[in-house]
Amino acid sequence: MLDWARKVQALAQTGLAYTKDPYDKQRYESLRQIAADIMTASAANVPANLIDSFTCEVGYATPKIDVRAAVFVEDQLLLVKERSDGRWTLPGGWADIGDSPSVAAVREVEEESGYKVTTLKLAAVYDRDLHGHPPMPYHVYKLFFLCELVSGTPKVSIETEDVAFFREDDLPPLSLSRVTPKQIAHLFDHRRHPEWQTSFD
């Protein structure tokens, strides 16, 4: 149901981007409202202002990009605790216009943890829908970078309330909308096997 609603929303958004006909515009706006209504009825954690956020999405509809950074020190992985749900995740977030993916990863780490890093490798490019995350209104691609710590000290942010390194066998409760245990395990495996190529889909 959510997948259908997303497709309807994408058609409406793309139609609004290209139509010149006022009647077609009205039809596409109605489709966008129907998509929002379906999502609200069928999914948990849908924002109350969903139609407003859809109105801000313009142009040809494409997936959003979520960039995550895996920063290892010896056998431990850097995680940050999200203020929004009190659970832990890899530093990261939406890619910003004007940033390359690797630059976005470096920026997110510094903003959310206080550490400066460099990117070493793109470990994985995943379709969020295929990896056990809770559903959300948007179709998202997730990019996971392996990073190396350069400098800095732990520092929380407006989004994070704690910063720490964890061993693979001692992970805290994860923010499953952002990262899954299977993804964390895969990143530890990538670190152990630097010869591995980028995982995808």
C-alpha positions in Angstrom: 0.0 0.0 0.0 2.8 2.4 1.0 4.7 1.6 -2.2 1.6 2.3 -4.4 1.1 5.6 -2.6 4.7 6.6 -3.2 4.3 5.8 -6.9 1.2 7.9 -7.1 3.0 10.8 -5.3 5.9 10.5 -7.7 3.6 10.6 -10.7 1.8 13.6 -9.3 5.0 15.5 -8.5 6.5 14.8 -12.0 3.2 15.7 -13.6 3.1 19.0 -11.7 6.7 19.7 -12.8 5.9 19.5 -16.5 2.2 20.2 -17.1 1.1 23.5 -18.6 -2.6 22.7 -18.5 -4.5 24.1 -15.5 -6.9 21.2 -15.5 -4.1 18.7 -15.4 -2.5 20.6 -12.6 -5.6 20.3 -10.6 -5.8 16.6 -11.3 -2.1 16.1 -10.2 -2.7 18.1 -7.0 -5.7 15.8 -6.3 -3.5 12.7 -6.9 -0.9 14.1 -4.5 -3.6 14.5 -1.8 -4.8 11.0 -2.4 -1.2 9.7 -2.0 -0.9 11.5 1.3 -4.2 10.2 2.5 -3.2 6.6 1.7 0.1 7.0 3.4 -1.5 8.5 6.5 -4.0 5.7 6.7 -1.6 2.8 6.0 1.7 3.7 7.8 2.8 4.6 11.3 5.1 7.6 12.0 3.8 9.6 9.1 4.3 13.3 9.7 1.1 15.3 10.3 2.1 17.8 7.7 2.8 15.2 5.0 1.0 17.1 2.2 3.0 20.2 3.0 6.2 18.3 2.7 5.0 16.8 -0.6 4.2 20.4 -1.8 7.9 21.3 -1.2 9.0 18.4 -3.5 9.2 19.8 -7.0 10.6 18.6 -10.3 11.0 15.1 -11.6 10.5 12.7 -8.6 13.7 10.8 -7.6 14.7 8.9 -4.5 16.2 10.8 -1.6 19.8 10.1 -0.6 20.8 9.2 3.0 24.6 9.2 3.6 26.1 7.2 6.6 29.7 7.1 7.8 31.3 4.0 9.4 34.3 5.3 11.4 36.4 2.6 13.0 39.1 2.9 15.6 40.8 -0.5 16.0 37.9 -2.9 16.5 35.3 -0.3 17.5 32.7 1.6 15.5 31.6 5.2 16.1 27.9 5.6 16.8 25.8 8.6 17.9 22.7 8.6 20.0 19.8 10.4 18.4 17.8 12.9 20.4 14.7 12.1 18.4 14.3 8.4 19.5 17.1 7.9 22.1 18.7 5.2 20.0 22.1 4.8 18.3 23.1 5.1 14.7 26.0 5.8 12.3 26.6 9.5 11.9 24.8 10.7 8.8 21.6 12.1 7.2 20.2 13.6 4.1 22.7 14.6 1.4 22.7 18.4 0.8 22.5 20.1 -2.5 26.0 21.1 -3.6 27.8 18.4 -1.6 29.3 15.3 -3.1 28.4 12.1 -1.2 31.9 11.8 0.4 31.8 15.4 1.5 28.4 14.9 3.0 29.6 12.0 5.0 32.6 13.9 6.4 30.3 16.9 7.2 27.8 14.7 9.0 30.4 13.0 11.2 31.8 16.4 12.3 28.4 17.9 12.9 27.0 15.0 14.8 30.0 13.7 16.7 32.7 16.3 16.8 35.3 14.1 14.9 37.1 15.0 11.7 37.4 12.1 9.3 38.3 11.2 5.7 36.4 8.8 3.5 38.2 5.7 2.4 35.7 3.7 0.4 32.0 3.5 -0.6 31.1 0.2 1.1 27.4 -0.1 0.1 24.6 1.6 -1.8 21.2 0.2 -0.6 17.6 0.7 -1.5 16.2 1.4 2.0 13.0 -0.6 1.2 15.0 -3.8 0.8 16.8 -3.8 4.1 14.4 -4.2 6.9 13.8 -0.6 7.9 10.4 0.6 9.1 8.4 2.1 6.3 8.5 5.8 5.5 6.8 8.1 3.0 9.9 8.6 0.8 11.9 6.2 -1.4 15.5 6.4 -0.1 18.9 5.2 -1.3 21.4 4.8 1.5 25.1 5.3 0.9 27.6 3.8 3.5 31.2 5.1 3.5 34.1 3.6 5.4 35.9 6.5 7.1 39.2 7.1 8.9 39.4 9.2 12.1 41.7 12.2 11.7 41.2 14.3 14.8 38.7 15.8 17.2 37.0 15.1 20.4 33.5 13.8 21.1 30.8 16.5 21.0 27.0 16.3 20.9 24.8 18.4 18.6 21.3 19.5 18.2 20.5 16.1 16.7 22.7 13.9 19.0 22.9 13.5 22.8 25.8 11.1 23.1 28.8 9.9 21.1 30.7 6.7 21.7 32.7 3.8 20.1 31.3 0.2 20.3 32.6 -3.3 19.7 30.6 -5.5 17.3 29.5 -7.8 20.1 28.4 -5.0 22.4 26.2 -2.7 20.3 23.6 -0.5 21.9 19.9 -0.3 20.8 19.9 0.9 17.2 17.7 3.5 15.5 16.2 1.1 13.0 14.8 3.8 10.8 18.5 4.8 10.2 20.6 1.7 10.4 20.0 -2.1 11.0 22.1 -4.7 12.8 22.7 -6.5 9.5 24.1 -3.3 8.0 26.4 -2.7 10.9 27.6 -6.3 10.7 28.2 -5.9 7.0 30.3 -2.8 7.6 32.5 -4.6 10.2 32.9 -7.3 7.5 33.9 -4.7 4.9 36.6 -3.4 7.3 38.0 -6.9 7.8 38.0 -7.4 4.0 39.3 -4.3 2.3 39.4 -6.1 -1.0 35.6 -6.3 -1.1 33.9 -4.2 -3.7 30.9 -2.0 -3.0 27.7 -3.8 -2.1 24.5 -2.6 -3.8 20.7 -3.0 -3.9 
